[in-house]
Every structure is written in structure tokens, then in C-alpha cells.
Amino acid sequence: MHSFAFFAAVAVLFSFFSVVLADTQGVANFSPGGPLINLVNTSPTETHVYKVEGNADNPPSAYGAGGGSLPAATVLPGQTVKFHLGQGFIGALTAKNGEGSRFEVNFRGDSLGEYKTWYNSDMQFGMSNTTLGPAHGDKQINGKESLAGEQDCLAKANSAWTALDAGSQQELLDTGYLEGTTGEDGVLSSVHMDKQADEKVVDFFQNVAEFNAYVHSGSVMGKETSKTGAAADRFSWSVKTKELTITGY
């Protein structure tokens, strides 16, 4: 009887600490004030999984030193995970376990004696309702919006949809990357992105809807487009902190 109660108590205690430990991921020997990304899952039902990639030249102190396959970062519904990336980390975290928005971060950014963390969002390979920016609610840097990514990709696309004529709308629907109806009252019901997307799809997301991310890094299907390239150049940020927040909606 006593033995059963003891083991039951141990099981409950172990379960409690397992949950606590799950709230901290990444490198084990992290230093206070070191590179940190808060992974916030606002969904009450969906588990968010981020594919993690590190540069091949990452130092031993960084998560995924030397590159190679890395364990994914998993965030349970309603959970916030502190993901410690270690000193000198350069790499990316991609939502939907590699099929959503990709967030590139550089925690090696000393510039003229002043520390800077660089980051951006890339939707070339996929898109999701996910944003990256400075922690502690600081969303304005040098007077411009500093959140990379989009909280609601479908809503952002719909905000620009009726600016197009019905013919242009139909051409976009024909690509299969957008679904919905055409005309002055047309509404999109679904949008997605991948690296095979037609130039007109990239142009719509990047230049018409003005998605807050690289939809494609300056070239489409092997063709350089100065307008798209100029748009892409707007979406790199730097902040004087080593703490960022990725929020999944």
C-alpha cells in the first residue's frame, strides 16, 4: 500500500518536472542573456512544430554546432517554450515542421562594436500564420514595423484581392495557389506558397498584398525582377537584443 502510494507520488512528480523541462529547449548549457527565442503557441488545440536548421560553421556553443539534422522544437497548445540557441547561432526555424513560414536569425552580429541580432521571414517554401520580432512587445525599430511574417495570411491576401480586376483574379486562381471567387465581391478562401510558385503569385503576395516577408528572395523562376528584389530588401531587421519571440496563431 505504502509502496504503491510512493511510486504514484514519484510518477506525479516526474510528470510535473517533465512539463517544466519541456518549457525550456535548445542547448543545455546556456548562459544568462544568451541567444533566446520565445516560442509562443496561441492555439488552444494545435501543437506547433518548428524545423530547426543551423549553419555548418556554427561554433560548439551553438545549437546544432557544425550543421546536420537537428531535433525539432515542439510547442504544445497554449504553451510558451524558451528555446536557447547558444552563443554564435546562425540558422532558421520553420513553422509546420518545415512547411510553413521560415524565420532566419543571426546571433553573431557585432557591428562596429555594437551588438545586433539580424532576422527575417521567408515564405518561399511555405507560409503560415506566424510572426517573429523583438521580445517584450517592442514592435517598432527606427520608426518602422519590426514584426516579420504575418499573423493571418488569408486576411492579408483578402485585403488586397478586390484591388485586382476579375481577369487578374482568375489568372491567380488558375495557378492553384489561391482559391476563392472573383469580381468586386470576390473572396479568397485559401492561400499557400512553395518554391514552384508562378511569378504572378509571388508578385501578388509580395507587391500587391505586401506580405511582411520575403515571398521570394529577388528572383522568380530564374528571372530577376527588380520590383520584387526591392521589396525583399525591405524585410531584414536588426535589434540590439539577444531575445526574440516567434508567435504561432
N, C-alpha and C positions, 0 to 999 in steps of 0.2 A: 504493500500500500504506500509506504513512505517512498520506496524506490520509484514507483510509478509517478508520484507527485513530483519527485526531484527531477526526473527526466522530462516530465511535462513542462516544468518551470524552465529547465535548460533550453528546451525547444522553443518556448515563447521568447526567451532572452535572445537566443540565436537569431530567431526570425526578426526581432526588433533591430538588432545590430546589422543584419543583412540589409534591411531597408535603409538604415542610416548610411551604411557604406555605399549603397547604390547611388546616394545623392552626391558622392564625390568620385569622379572617374578621371582617367588620364594617367599621368606619371605618378608614381608612389612617393618619390622623394622630392616633392615640390617645395619651393621656397616661398615664404610670405611675400606678397607683392609681385610674384612672378606671373607670367602669361596665363590668363584665365578667361574662359568663355563660359558664361552662364547660359545653359540650355533650358529655355522655359517652354513648357508644353501647356498651352491654354485649353486644349481639348479635354473635355470630361470623359471621353470614351476611347480615343485613339492613342496608341503608343507611337511615338515618333522615333525613327531610327536614322542616324546620320552616318554615312560612309566617311571615314577619316583617311586622308592621304597626307603623307609627309614628304618633303623634299629629300632626295637622295643624299644631299650634303648636310642634313640636319645633324647637329652635334649630339654627343652621348647624353646630354642633359635633356634633350627634347623627346617628346612622344614620337615614337616611330623613327628613332635615330637610324640613319642610313637607308631610309625608304622601306619599300616592301609592303606586304599586306598587313593592315592594322585592324584590330578589333573595332567594331562599330560602336558608336555612342548611342545608348538606348535611354529614352526618357518616357516614363510611364505617364498615363493621363493625369493632368493636374500637377505634375512633378516639375521641380527645378533641379537640374544637375549642375554642379560646379565641375567643369571639365578643365583640368590643369594640363597645359600643353608643354610646359617645361621651357627653360631658357633657350632662346635661339630658334624657336619653332617657326618654320615656314611651311605652309601646306594649305589644305582645304577641307571643309566639312560640307557634305552634300546631303540635303534632305531626301526623304523617301528612300534611304539606303542606296543613294547614287542615282536616283531617277528624278529628283526634284531640283530646286534651286541650289546652286553651288556657291559656297562662300569661301573666298581665298583670303588668307590672313598672313601677315608678315610681322613677326615679333622680333625682328633683327634690325630694326630701323633707326639706328643712330645717325643723325644728320647734322653735321657741323656742331657736334657736342650737345645736340638736343635730341632727346628720345622721341621717336614717333612709331606708332603701330599703324601699318597700312592694311586696308581691307577693301573688298569689293564683292559684288554679287554677279554671278554669271548664269544666264538662263539658256545658254547654247545647247545644253544636253537635256534640259528638262526644266519645268517650272513648278513651284509650289507656293502656298500661302505662308511665307516665311520671311523674316527680316533680320538684319544684322546691324548693330550700331553700338555706340558707347553705352556703358552701364550707367546706372543711377539716373536714367531719364534725360541725359544730356543729348538732345537731338539736333542741336544747331552748332555747327562749326564754321567759323568765318562767315556767318550770315547765310549759310545755305543748308538745306536739309541734309542730314547726315545718315539717314537710315537707308541701307542698301537692301534691295529686294522689295517685294510687295506683300501687304497684308491680305489682299483679296485680288488675285489676278483677274478673275472673271469680272468683277465690278470695275476694275481699272480699264479693261478692254471695252466693256459696255459703255463707259463714259465717253468713248471716242467713236463708237460704232456708227451712230447716226450722222456723224460728220461726213461719212462716205456716201457716195451715190449708190443706188441699188446694183448697178453693174459691177462696181468695185467690190461691194459686199459679196456678191455672188462668186466673183473670182476667188476671194479668200475662202469662202465656204467650200468651193470645189477642191481646194488643196487638202481638205480633211483635218487641218489643224485647228479650225474653228467650226463650231456647229451653232445653228440658230436660224433666224429668219431675216429677210431683207426688207428694205423700204424705210420710210420715215419712222415707222413704229417697230422696226426690226429690233430683235433682242438676241443676244448670244446666250447659249445655254451651256457651252463648254469650250475651253481653250486648252491647248497644250503645245509643247515645243520639243524639238530634238535637233540634232546637228544636220539632219537631212532636209530641214525646212526650206521651202522656196523663198527666194529673195523678197517676194511681196509680203510674205508672212512676217519675216524679220523686220521689214520696213514698217509694217503696221504696228507691231508691238513696240519697236524702238522709237520711231519718229512720229507716229500718229497718236498712239495711246501714251507714249512717253513713259514706258516702264522704267522704274528706278533701278536699272541693272544693265549689264552688258547682255543684250539679247544675242548678239554675235560680235566677236571682237574685231570689227572693222572690215571683214570680208565675208562674202556670201557666195557659196558655190564656186569659189576660186576667183570671184570678181571683186575687186576693190571698189568700195562705194564711199566716197568722201563724206557724204552726209551721215551715213551710218558710223563711219570711223570717228567723225567729230562728236557724234552723240555718245559713243562708247567712252571717249576720253573724259566725259563729264562724271563718270561713275567710279572714280577711285578716290578714297578718302584717307586722311591720316589724323590720328588723335594722339594726345600726349598721355595716354594711359595704357596700361597692360591688361585692362579688364574690359571685355566686350560682352554683349548679350545677343544671342540668337533666340528669337521668339517664333515658335511654330503655332499657327492658328488652326 
